[in-house]
Amino acid sequence: MSRLFGTDGVRGVANTELTPTLAMQLGQAGAYVLTKENEHKPTIMVGCDTRISGDMLANALMAGICSVGANAVYIGVLPTPAVAYLTRKYKVDAGVVISASHNPVEFNGIKFFNAEGYKLSDSLEDEIENIIHNGMKDIPIPTGSEIGKIKYRTDAREEYINFIQQAVPIHLNGMKIVVDCAEGAAYYTSIETLKELGASVIAIHTNPDGTNINANCGSTHMEELRARVVFEKAALGLAFDGDADRMLAVDENGSVVDGDQLMAICGYYMREKGQLKKDTIVATVMSNLGFCLMAKEKGILIEQTRVGDRYVLERMKEIGASLGGEQSGHIIFLDSNTTGDGLLSALHLLQVMIDTQKPLSELASIMEVLPQALVNAKVPNHKKEKYMEYPEIAAAVQRLEDKFKGEGRVLIRPSGTEPLIRVMIEGKDQSMIEKDAADLAELIQQTLL
């Protein structure tokens, strides 16, 4: 049986793969595993993004939580990092976010945080999964007064806004910013925060209807934001994804500033201020080669991990780093929050712009972005980890590695959340690497079908 948990919780098409039954079982097993050592009646906080299946899954999940004797606190639509923060602030026993992040509306997901606001370790996820696979037979089912209750809170988003403003105390008076909220969880908190700090905010995609999350908007579809920044003559644009744990920016000329560039800008600024612990940034193997060259030039160390913000976070905690993240815009400022936080990242970027009085285009030139080609191969989920077992694929990969050795690199990895294998090639010739990446992705797709 394939593993339920991917790199970012349990994901699937809502109501067919991620069913209400599975959500209830995750509520039961998760509540049991995360709170079984407690001598008090445990409490678990639950939040979600704006997708239509959130209500269905949240209620099923909370029914499961209550059925094993734990209480649930439902805080409604809030960014993933807000749930992580509020789990710590309210001193509850665990937190759960119902979201599929940047994925289309038909998908949803369930991810857990422990009492400290950190995503769960593989071992804890395995324990939850084993209980479900074993038919829930080890779960105690209380009756009478031992059953849990649900409490609904409507004030939580203001608590998060206050926290963010205190974490990066800046004034944005008169700065014009275009903000794309992806019809997702940031639609209120990001706009209110920036307005309260004095910015002139042009908000787009802030009318979620349950079905339009991430639809041609947000950090995965930035064409409209790029054009709008130029049209409005704004200082910059900010793009969040559906659950607002990632952020990408657009400079005043309409050029995208990705996660590597954001980490380079903020990391160098923090190093100059003595705030970059160990003079180290933790990144993944997907980071652009130009990012690593920048770091070497600026005296910054780069620790690389496998892809997934959870692995970045694990390494940050191991070595005591304060900054880490991914090219996709998941950036962790560990001195402030325990997970990627798009709004927190935005304020850190704005702080650099204000303090240096430099436009974003100039700040982003701190690193040269070397050409990359990324192509997805659609494959069956149960085969995506086994691609190198096919001789024709292994041979094609070896040929490309030999070809680009010394002048680029080839990186192939299965997606942690989707039925995809991602083929990435870096090199000097954009057209060449695009063709090679497309050819290899096509070979993988046809071979594994």
N, C-alpha and C positions, 0 to 999 in steps of 0.2 A: 504494500500500500504506500503511495507517495506521501511525502511529508506535507502536513497541513500548513506549517509555518514557513514562509519565505523570508526574504531579507527584511521585510517590513510588515510583519504580522501575517494574518490569514487573509488572502485575497481571492476573489472569484466573481463570476457573474452573479449578481444578487438574485435570489429566489430560485436559481437552478443549481449553482455550485455553492454559493454561500447562502444557505437556506435559513429560515427562521429556526428550524430544528437545530442546525449546527450552531447558530448564534446562541441559542439557549444552552446547549451543551458546553460551549466555550465559556459562557457566564458561570455555569455550575463548576466546571473543572478549574477555570481560572480563579474563581473566588476561593475554592477549596485549597488549591496549591499555594496561593499567595497569602492566605490568612490562617492556615491550619495551626500555626504555632501560637496564634493569639489566644489570650484568655478572655478578651473582651469580645463583644459582638462587633465584627468588622464592618467597615464602610468602604465602598468602592465608588469613585467618581466616574461619570460617563458623559462624554461629549461627542459631537458628530459634525460632519461637514453638511453641505446643503443638498446633497443628492436625495432624490425622492425615496429611495429605499432605506434611508437612515432611520425614519420613524419605526418602520417595521422591524428592522434589526435591533434597534436600541431597546424597544419594548421586549423583544424576545430575549435579548441578552440580560436585561434587568430582571425579567421573570426567572431566568436561571440563577442569577445572583441571589435573589430573595429566597429561592427554593432550597438553597443550602444554608440558610440562616444568616446571610449577610445583608446589610442595608445598601441601597444604591442612592447616590445623589446625582440627579440629572441636571446638567448645566446647559444643555441645548447646543446650538450651533456656535462653535468656537474653534480657533486654530488649534492644531495638534500641540504646538509649544505652549499654548495657554493651558491646556489640560495638564501637561507635564508640570508646569509651574504651580497651578492651583492644587494639584495633588500634594505637593510639598507644603504649600502655604496653609491649606486647611487640615494638614496632618491626618489625611485619610490613609487607608491601608494599601490602596492601589488606585490606578486610573486606567480608563479604557477609552480609546478613540475609535469611532466608527467612521472610516474614511478609506477611499481608494486613491487619495493624493491626486496625482496628475492624470489618472486614468479616466476614460470616458464614463458617462453617467451609468451605463449598465453594470459597471463593476462596483463593488464595495469591498471593504476590508475591516478587520478588527485587530487592533494592536493594543497591547498592555504596557503599562508602566508600573514599576514597583513603587513603594512608599516614598522613595527618594526622587522619583520622577525619571528614572532611567528605564530604557527598554529592557526587556527580559533577556537573560542569558539563554544560550542554546539549551542548556540543561533544564532550565525551568520550562521552556517551551516544550521540550521533549516530555517532561513530566505531565504537563497539561494534555498533550497529544495522546500519550499512552492511556490516560484515564478514558478519553473519548473512544479510542480504538478498542478498549477493553469493555465497552458497553456500559460505562459509568458505574460499574458494580461496587467500586470502593467509595462512592460518594454517600455521605450520610444525608438522609432526608428528614428534616425536623417537621414537627407539627405544632399546632396551637400557637402559643406566644413566641415560640422559637423561630417562626418564619420571619424573614426580613421585610423591610418596608422601603418605599421609594419616596425621596424628598426632592422637590423641584426648586431650583434656585435661578433667579433671573438677574442677580447682581454681579455674577462672576466676571462678565466681560469688562466691567469698569475696574475691577481689581487687576485684571491683566493689563489694561491700558496704563494704570498708575504704576505698575511694576516696570513696564517698558520705559516710561518716561523717566523714572528714577535710575534705571540702569544706564541710560545714555542721556545725561542732562544737557540738552542743546536747545538753541533757539533758531527757528527756521523763518524768522520774520521776512515776508516778502518773497521767499524762494518759490518759484513756480515748479510744481511737480505733477506729472501725469502718472496716475496709479491705476493699474489693471488688476482687479481683484479676482479675475477668472470665474465670476459668478459663484464664488466659493466662500469659505469660512472667514476670509479676511474682509468681507464686504463692509463690515461695520468698524471693527477694531483698528484696522490700518488707517482708514480715512479719518476717523475721529482723533486718533493719536497725532497724525500729521497736522490736522487743523488746529488742535489744541496747542501744538508747538509753534504755531504761527505761519505755517506754510500756506501758499495759495495752491489748493489742490484741485486738479481736474480729474475727476473719478470716472473710470469707465468699467463696464461689466460689474456693476454693483447691484444688479437686480435679479438675484437667483430665484428661479421658479421651480427648482427641484430637478429639472431636466436639462438645463443649459450649462451645468458646471463644466469648465475646461473646453467648452465648444468654441473652437476657433478663437480662443482668448487665453490670457494667462501666460505663464512662463514657457509653455510648450508651443504657443502660437503668437509670436511677438510682432507680426507684420503691422497690425493696426496701431499698436503702441509706438512703434518706431516712426510711423508716419505722423502720428498725433503729436509727438514730442517736437518734431521739426515744425509742424504747422503752428503749434502754440508758442514756439520759441521758448520752450521750457528749459530749465537747467538740466533736467534728467527725467527719465521714466523709470518706474518700478513695476515689475511683473511678479505676481505671486502665483502659486499653483493652488489646486483645490482646497488643500488643508493648510496652506500658508506656512509650511515648514521649509519651503525653499523660496528664493528670490533671485531674479536676474535683473540687470539694469540696462538702460539705454542711455547713451550719452547725448549731449546737446545736438550732435550731428545725425542722430538716428542709428548709430552703430550699437550692436549688442555688446554688453560687458558681461562675460560669463563668470562662473564661480571661481575658476582659476584666477582670473584677473581681479575679482573682488577680494580673494584671499591675498593676492600679491599686494594690492593697495592697502588693505587693512593691516596685513601682517608687517609690512615695512614700516607703516606709521606706528604700530604698536612697538616694534623693535626700537625705533628711534625714541619712543617715550619710556622705554624700559618695561613695557607691559607684556611683551611676548615671552612667555615663560620658556626657558631652555633655548631661546632663540629658534624655536622649532614650530613648523606648521605640519600637521598630519593631513595627508591627502591620499588619494587612491591611485591605483595603477592606470586609471583612465585620465589622469591629469596630463595636460599638454606638456610636451617636452620643453617648450619655451618657459613654462612655469619653473621647472627645475633649473634651467639655465639662469633665470632671474635670481632665484634663491641663492645659487652659488656665488653670483656676482655681488649680492647684497649681504652676504655673510649669514644667510638664514639656512637652517637645516630642514630638510624635507624627509619625513617618515612616510613611507607608502604602505597602504594596506590593500586588501581585496576590496572590490566595489561594494558599497553599502554603508550608509552613514552609521549604522550600528557598529561596524568594524572600525571606522574612524574613531568613534567615541571610545570604544574599548581600548584602543591604542593610546588615545589622549589620556585616559585615566591611568593607564599603566605607567606612562612616562611623565605625567604631570604637565601636559601641554595645555595652553589656554586657547588655541585656535586650530581648527581643522575643518575639513569639508570636502565637497565634491564639485566637479566641473558643472554639474547640473544646477547648482545653487543651494544645495544643502550645506549650510555653514554653521558651525557650532562655536559659539563664544562661551566656553565652559565656565568662565568666571561668573556668568550671569544666568545661563539656563542649561538644562541637561540634554537638550535635543536641538536639531536644526530649527532656527526661528527666523522666518523671512523678515518680519518687522524689526526685530533686533538687528539683523544684518543690515537692513536699510538705514537704520539710525547710525550704526557704526560707520557706514559709507558716507552718510551726510556729515558726520562729525569730521571726517578727514577733509571733505570738500570745504567746509566752513573754516577749519583751522588753517588749512594751507592756502585758501583763496584761489584754488586751481580748478578749472573746469574738469569734468569727468573724463573727457577725451585725453587730456594731458596726463591725468593720474593713471589711466588705463594703459598708457604707453610704457609703463614701467616694465612690461614684458612683451616680447614678440610672440604672437600666437602662430605657431607653425601649422601648416595645412594638415587637416585631419579629414578623413572620410569615415563616416559611421553608417553602416547599412544593417538593417535587421533581417534576419531569416526567420520566417514563421515555421515553427516545427511543433510536433506533438509534445506536450509537457513532459511525458514520461521518457522521451528520448533526448531531451535537451542537454542532459549531463553526459551523454555517451557519444558525442559527435566524433571524438578522436579515436573511437574504436573502429571507425570505418576507414579502411586503407586509402581510398581515393581522397578523402578529406585530409587525412594526416599528411599525405604526400603533397597536396596542394598547399597546405599551411607551411610545410618545410621549404617548398620552392620560394614562397613569398618571404619567409624569414631570411633565407639566403640572399634574396634579391635586395632587401632593404637593410641588411646588416650594416651598421655604421652610418647610415643616412636616413634612418627612420626606424619604425618598429611595427609589428603586427600584434594585435591583442584581440583575442576571441574569448567571449564569456557568455554563459547562459544568463538570461534575465532572472532575477530573483523573484519577480512578481508577475511575469507574463510568459506565454508560450513562445518565447523568442530566443534566438541566439544572436548576440550583437557582435558584428565584425567591425573592428576599428583599425585603420592603417594611418600612420603618420609618415610623411615624407616631404620632399621639396616640391614635387610636381603635383598640383591639385588634380589635374585631369587624369593623370596616371593612377594615383591612389584611389580615386573614385571608381575607375574602371576595375581595378584589381579587387577592391572591396565588394563591388556589385557582383563580380564573377564568382568570388568565393562564397558570398551569401547565397547566390543562386545554386551553386553546387551543394551547399549544406542543406538548403531547403528541399531540393529535388531528391537528394540521397536519403534524407530522414523521413520523407513523407510516407 
